[in-house]
Amino acid sequence: MILSQRKTIIGVIGAGQLSPQGEEQAYRIGQLLAEQGAVLVCGGLGGVMEAASRGCAEAGGQVIGILPGADATAANPYVTLPIVTNMGHARNIMIAHTAQALIAVAGGYGTLSEMAIGLKLGKPVIQLDSWDLSADAIVALSPEQAVTAALAAVLKGTRDAERQA
């Protein structure tokens, strides 16, 4: 009998254009996720997505890129598993559904939509210098806090589900 060992999947969402600080934060988040054995899922393009993907890939992790277009080669070079959707912004829904928790770094309206969808689905959403949804999302002050909060929330949800089963 083969037992499946599913990995934790954490979404990293955020700005397509970002500051040097945002790039540093996203890179570190990706790195920390890989070090913890988690898989990173993102939109697969530039900005926060590329910085987090680079951090994750350089630390030996896997990166799922859920792309808005019809061409896998549009993915940033650090995406290990490109998923072509040809759905434009609607792919944000797929990112929110795929991730067990979401970490938002900076970001515009696309990030806001992913955060809102995640919250609507009951997923943990962690914000790091992003939209202020502190009434519903977890506020992190560093990449380390963001990753710790995301992984802890997923673990808590898993334990709660096991108790209810």
Secondary structure, 3 states (H helix, E strand, C coil): CCCCCCCCEEEEEECCCCCHHHHHHHHHHHHHHHHCCCEEEECCCCCHHHHHHHHHHHCCCCEEEEECCCCHHHCCCCCCEEEECCCHHHHHHHHHHHCCEEEEECCCHHHHHHHHHHHHCCCCEEEECCCCCCCCCEECCCHHHHHHHHHHHHHHHHHHHHHHC
